[in-house]
């Protein structure tokens, strides 16, 4: 982090870390697939409403 200015380095160090639950969801392929499918359905609904 020596390349960054001191203020940016402080902000990076102060950033919150993900909780264990968040990390579990990020690594869970089934959860990610459900989220992906839900997002796609939302997009289809929005696109369908505009046509």
PyMOL CGO cylinders between C-alpha atoms (Angstrom):
from pymol import cmd
from pymol.cgo import CYLINDER

trace = [
    CYLINDER, 0.00, 0.00, 0.00, 2.99, 2.29, -0.18, 0.3, 1, 1, 1, 1, 1, 1,
    CYLINDER, 2.99, 2.29, -0.18, 1.88, 3.34, -3.69, 0.3, 1, 1, 1, 1, 1, 1,
    CYLINDER, 1.88, 3.34, -3.69, -1.32, 4.92, -2.34, 0.3, 1, 1, 1, 1, 1, 1,
    CYLINDER, -1.32, 4.92, -2.34, -1.62, 8.27, -0.74, 0.3, 1, 1, 1, 1, 1, 1,
    CYLINDER, -1.62, 8.27, -0.74, -1.90, 8.11, 3.07, 0.3, 1, 1, 1, 1, 1, 1,
    CYLINDER, -1.90, 8.11, 3.07, -5.57, 9.10, 3.15, 0.3, 1, 1, 1, 1, 1, 1,
    CYLINDER, -5.57, 9.10, 3.15, -6.54, 6.33, 0.72, 0.3, 1, 1, 1, 1, 1, 1,
    CYLINDER, -6.54, 6.33, 0.72, -4.54, 3.81, 2.74, 0.3, 1, 1, 1, 1, 1, 1,
    CYLINDER, -4.54, 3.81, 2.74, -6.44, 4.81, 5.91, 0.3, 1, 1, 1, 1, 1, 1,
    CYLINDER, -6.44, 4.81, 5.91, -9.79, 4.46, 4.14, 0.3, 1, 1, 1, 1, 1, 1,
    CYLINDER, -9.79, 4.46, 4.14, -8.87, 0.98, 2.89, 0.3, 1, 1, 1, 1, 1, 1,
    CYLINDER, -8.87, 0.98, 2.89, -7.81, -0.13, 6.35, 0.3, 1, 1, 1, 1, 1, 1,
    CYLINDER, -7.81, -0.13, 6.35, -11.03, 1.25, 7.86, 0.3, 1, 1, 1, 1, 1, 1,
    CYLINDER, -11.03, 1.25, 7.86, -13.27, -0.53, 5.34, 0.3, 1, 1, 1, 1, 1, 1,
    CYLINDER, -13.27, -0.53, 5.34, -15.57, -3.12, 6.91, 0.3, 1, 1, 1, 1, 1, 1,
    CYLINDER, -15.57, -3.12, 6.91, -14.82, -6.78, 6.30, 0.3, 1, 1, 1, 1, 1, 1,
    CYLINDER, -14.82, -6.78, 6.30, -17.57, -9.13, 5.10, 0.3, 1, 1, 1, 1, 1, 1,
    CYLINDER, -17.57, -9.13, 5.10, -19.29, -11.21, 7.76, 0.3, 1, 1, 1, 1, 1, 1,
    CYLINDER, -19.29, -11.21, 7.76, -18.91, -15.00, 7.79, 0.3, 1, 1, 1, 1, 1, 1,
    CYLINDER, -18.91, -15.00, 7.79, -22.49, -15.28, 6.48, 0.3, 1, 1, 1, 1, 1, 1,
    CYLINDER, -22.49, -15.28, 6.48, -21.72, -12.98, 3.57, 0.3, 1, 1, 1, 1, 1, 1,
    CYLINDER, -21.72, -12.98, 3.57, -18.63, -14.99, 2.68, 0.3, 1, 1, 1, 1, 1, 1,
    CYLINDER, -18.63, -14.99, 2.68, -20.67, -18.22, 2.85, 0.3, 1, 1, 1, 1, 1, 1,
    CYLINDER, -20.67, -18.22, 2.85, -23.23, -16.83, 0.40, 0.3, 1, 1, 1, 1, 1, 1,
    CYLINDER, -23.23, -16.83, 0.40, -20.52, -15.62, -1.97, 0.3, 1, 1, 1, 1, 1, 1,
    CYLINDER, -20.52, -15.62, -1.97, -18.99, -19.11, -2.12, 0.3, 1, 1, 1, 1, 1, 1,
    CYLINDER, -18.99, -19.11, -2.12, -22.27, -21.04, -2.38, 0.3, 1, 1, 1, 1, 1, 1,
    CYLINDER, -22.27, -21.04, -2.38, -22.89, -21.93, -6.04, 0.3, 1, 1, 1, 1, 1, 1,
    CYLINDER, -22.89, -21.93, -6.04, -26.57, -22.84, -5.47, 0.3, 1, 1, 1, 1, 1, 1,
    CYLINDER, -26.57, -22.84, -5.47, -27.26, -19.50, -3.78, 0.3, 1, 1, 1, 1, 1, 1,
    CYLINDER, -27.26, -19.50, -3.78, -25.52, -17.63, -6.59, 0.3, 1, 1, 1, 1, 1, 1,
    CYLINDER, -25.52, -17.63, -6.59, -27.55, -19.52, -9.20, 0.3, 1, 1, 1, 1, 1, 1,
    CYLINDER, -27.55, -19.52, -9.20, -30.83, -18.60, -7.47, 0.3, 1, 1, 1, 1, 1, 1,
    CYLINDER, -30.83, -18.60, -7.47, -29.77, -14.94, -7.32, 0.3, 1, 1, 1, 1, 1, 1,
    CYLINDER, -29.77, -14.94, -7.32, -28.75, -15.06, -10.99, 0.3, 1, 1, 1, 1, 1, 1,
    CYLINDER, -28.75, -15.06, -10.99, -32.10, -16.56, -11.99, 0.3, 1, 1, 1, 1, 1, 1,
    CYLINDER, -32.10, -16.56, -11.99, -34.02, -14.01, -9.92, 0.3, 1, 1, 1, 1, 1, 1,
    CYLINDER, -34.02, -14.01, -9.92, -32.12, -11.13, -11.53, 0.3, 1, 1, 1, 1, 1, 1,
    CYLINDER, -32.12, -11.13, -11.53, -32.79, -12.52, -15.01, 0.3, 1, 1, 1, 1, 1, 1,
    CYLINDER, -32.79, -12.52, -15.01, -36.50, -12.87, -14.28, 0.3, 1, 1, 1, 1, 1, 1,
    CYLINDER, -36.50, -12.87, -14.28, -36.61, -9.26, -13.10, 0.3, 1, 1, 1, 1, 1, 1,
    CYLINDER, -36.61, -9.26, -13.10, -34.90, -8.10, -16.28, 0.3, 1, 1, 1, 1, 1, 1,
    CYLINDER, -34.90, -8.10, -16.28, -37.30, -10.12, -18.45, 0.3, 1, 1, 1, 1, 1, 1,
    CYLINDER, -37.30, -10.12, -18.45, -40.24, -8.57, -16.63, 0.3, 1, 1, 1, 1, 1, 1,
    CYLINDER, -40.24, -8.57, -16.63, -38.93, -5.02, -17.09, 0.3, 1, 1, 1, 1, 1, 1,
    CYLINDER, -38.93, -5.02, -17.09, -38.07, -5.57, -20.75, 0.3, 1, 1, 1, 1, 1, 1,
    CYLINDER, -38.07, -5.57, -20.75, -41.41, -7.25, -21.37, 0.3, 1, 1, 1, 1, 1, 1,
    CYLINDER, -41.41, -7.25, -21.37, -43.29, -4.34, -19.82, 0.3, 1, 1, 1, 1, 1, 1,
    CYLINDER, -43.29, -4.34, -19.82, -41.58, -1.86, -22.12, 0.3, 1, 1, 1, 1, 1, 1,
    CYLINDER, -41.58, -1.86, -22.12, -42.44, -3.70, -25.34, 0.3, 1, 1, 1, 1, 1, 1,
]
cmd.load_cgo(trace, "trace")
